[in-house]
Each structure stands twice: as structure tokens, then as C-alpha cells.
Amino acid sequence: MASRKRLIHALSIIFPTVILLSAVGSFLGAGAHLMTSHIVAAAGGQEFSFAGWLLLGLPLAALSSHLSTELIVWLFTRKEDMPSGARRHRRPRGGLPDAGHRPL
């Protein structure tokens, strides 16, 4: 594993980042979610239900977790750090990658 220091460093950043960002998907993910629900209700709004919070929070949690993971991998690793079966999705600056299609 000493040869994969960049990969280990990236993973050590990815895990806590995803844990923190995915907590927004659960009503009980943080105490602030419960307090927010009570504050909204006290201000005259409707208190959030577990399903309502999940409906609003899950897409945000999934998207932010995925994008942060992609960004961290892109910033902290190189192609040679990845296992042989994994791919990095770095596109060349000249445009879209060749998808194997040939013009007619």
C-alpha cells in the first residue's frame, strides 16, 4: 500500500466527506434537521415528516456525495493509482472522447 499513497490520501478524505454530505438525506442524520423542522413549524409552516424530509434530502445527499467523490478522486489521484479494472473519467481537452463510432 505504500505505493498508493495518493489513493489512500484520497480515500481518507472521501469517507468523512460522504458521511457528512449524506447525512442530509436522513431526518435523524443531524440534530439540526429536527431543530429546523420545529423552527419551520413555529414560524407557521408545516413540520417535516420522515418521508417528506427523505423526499427532499435524498436527491441532494446522493448528488453531493457523488460529485464530491468524483472531485476528490480527480484532484488527488492519477491513472496509475487506480486498480487495473477501475477507470478515471478524465476527458481530453480537445472535446468528447471517441466512443468508437466511425463516421459514415
Steps between C-alpha positions, in 0.01 A plus 500: 500500500795735533504530122143636507541793737291730281215248490509454877503877547200539268307227683576659836332816373214327315361298792434785746383727218239250381388428857443869568333580168275194501368584848271760342297214350379381839272691736704362790832554319570805714334671792476817292243330276264452794556857614436629147173312486388647833606853400306474172195375692532780758518758220165381369616241248437129495731274699700252291418130509763230458376425148481870411855561615619192309327622186682834523830386648579176319561650154721771649690246709557263206605775260733683739660173618562383145635832374730544798638149454565562130670831578722353771605207280569739212707736716699254710570196283661411171420230251776273629354516853182322395462122499520350153121461467410855609473790258542869551266717303736776398414631156758641264489877460433477128139385541304188574679165512471272199216257568614260231257634240628549150352757264312363203 
